[in-house]
Amino acid sequence: MNITCKEEQLILDKERAIYWPSKKMLIVSDLHIGKSAHFRKSGIQVPDAITHTDIQRLTLLIKSYHPKILLITGDMFHNNINSDANAFMNWRKNISDLNVVLIKGNHDALKNEDYQALEIEVHQKEHLCYPFRFIHDQPVEADEYYNLTGHIHPGVTLYGKAKQRLRFPCFYFGRYGAILPAFSVFTGLKSITPEEGDRFYAITPDRIVAV
């Protein structure tokens, strides 16, 4: 789905990503690479295919849009290097020509040398590329930059004619900023209380629906 935000054209992809054509930038949030392995280490049985599926989806997006930049608005990794993170490291070697930019989130706790080995450009707080500020969580105060964030894994509930309820991840665009859906399928969803003028785009299995 194509939308206009701050006079810039953005493509919302049902694989939970935004493509910014004028900058050749693919934007995602909350990959949480390593989360499933972290749970397995704690004795919770989580399929190891989750990370591989997410990486495969990311590969297809890159093949589709041919971006020069992959930008992650936080929580790229879930704590430390583990077997899932190693799978991503192997994937990274095959796309070494792609510029990967990370704005650190609350779960990004890898060592500096780990990011360097992966050739990831790391920003501790934010990355400015007018008219957007890329940051993990929404700032308290607004300014001339429109914030593109992640962190809360937004979701929206759609109601059918027979009163059935279906809950989907979504893109949220508010007055001062947007919140991307979590890229990883291994995440929960949080509802956002809408204000006048807010835009929600639900991600259904087939397409994106403006709500």
N, C-alpha and C positions, 0 to 999 in steps of 0.2 A: 504494500500500500504506500502510495506517495503522499506526503504531507508537506506543508510549508510551516517552518518554525523560525521566527526572527528573520524572515525573508530568505532563508536558506531552504533548499529542497532536501528532504530526508526520505529515505526508503525504509519503511518498517517491514521487517521480514518475520514470517511466522516461526522461524527458527530462533526467535527471541534475540534478534540483533537489529541494529540500525546501521544503514550504510549512508555515508555523507559523500555524495558523488564529487562535489567540487574539491574536496580534499583527498579523495580516494581512500577514505578512512572507514574501516569496519569497527563498530563500537558494540561491545558486549559488557556484561557485568556479572559478577558472582558466579564464576565457573566452579569454585570450590573443588579444585583438583586435589585429590587425596582424601576427600571426606569419607568416601565409602571404605577405603582402606583403614582410615582412622577408626571407624565404627567396628570393622572386623577385628582390629587389634584389641578392641575393648570387649570382644566376645559377642557382638551383635551381628547376626548374619545378614549381610548386605551383599547383593550380587556384585562381583568384580567387573561385570560388563558395563556398569553405569558410566565410568570414566571413559572407557573405550567408545561407547556410543556418543558421548558428548564431544570427544575429539573428532570422531567421524563427522558429526554435524558441523563442527567448526571447519573441517577440511572442505566439505561441500560448499560452505559459504564462501570460502576463499577462492575456490574454483569458479564459483558463480560470479563474484564481483571483481576479482583480481585486485584487491586493495594493495596500496603501498604501505598502509599503516593498520595494525590491529591494536586498538586501544581498549583496555580493560579498566572499568571504573571501580576497581577494588574487589577484594576477596577472590583473587585469581587462584590462590592456593589455600588449602585448609590446614593451617599449622605447618608441619614440617615435611621434609622429603620422605616419601614412602613409596610403595610399589606403584601406586597410581601416578604419583609425580614423576617417577622414572619413565612411565609410559609417555607422559607429555614431553620429557626431555628427549626421548627418541624421536618423537614427532617433530620437535623443534629443529632437529638436525636436517630434516628434509625440506624445511622452508626457511633456510638461513637468510634468504634475500628479503624477507618480510620484516619490517620495522615493528617490533612489539613494544608497546608503551603501557606501563602499569601505574595507576594511581593507587597507592597502598590502601587496603581496607583493614578492618580490625582482625581478620584472620591471616593476613599476609605476614608471616613470621619467619620466612626463610632468611638465611644469612646473606650478606651482601655478595659473597663470592658465589652463592648459588644463582642469584639473579645475573651476575656477570657471566657465569658459565653458559647461561641460557640466552645471553645477548638480549636481555630485557632492560629497557630504559625505565628506571624507577623514579617516580615523583612521590615524595613523602606525604604531601597534602593535596595538591591540586595541579592541574595543567590547563593553562589558558590558551584558547585558540578562538579568537573573536568570531562570532558573538557568544561562544560557549565557554563555560567553565566545566571541566571534567573533575569531579570530586566524588568520593565514596558516599557521603551523607550530605543531606541538604544543609547549607549554611543557615545560621539564624537570621542574618541580615541580608537584604537584597542590594544589588548594585547594577551596573550596566551590563553585566554578563548573565546570560541565561544558563542555569545550572543543569547539567546532565549527570545524574547520579544513579546509584543502585541501592544496595544494603537491605532494603526492607522487603524485597520480593513481592511486589504488588499483585493483587488478584482482584477479580471482579466476578459477581454472581449474576447470571442471566436467568430470567424466568420464562418458562414456556407457557403456551396457552392452557395446558392441562395442569398448571401450577407446579410443574417440575422445576427443580433448581439445578443448574449446572455452574460449576465454579472453574474459572480459567485464569491463567496468568495474563497480565496485561501490560501495556505501555500506558503511563500516566503523564499527561502534559498539563501542568498548572500555570499559574500566572508568572511565577518566578523560576520555575524549573520543571524538568521532567524526571521521571523515575523509570529506569529500565527493568524489565522482568529479569529474574535470575536465569542465566543461561543454562545452568545445570538443571536437569529434571529431578535431581535428588534434593529438593528444597520445599519448604512450605509456602503458603501464601498469606499475605496480610491485606486486609481491606483498608481503603483510604476513604476518609470522609470527604465527599466532594464539596467544592465551593463553586459559586457561579462562574461560568466560563471555562471550567475544567473540561479536559477531553480525556476519554478513556478509549483504548483500543484493545478489545479482547482477542486473545490468541486461541482460536479454536483449532481442532485437528486439521481442518480444511483450509481455513483462511483467517485473515484478520478482520474483525468486525468493529466498526465505530459504534460506541455505545452512547 
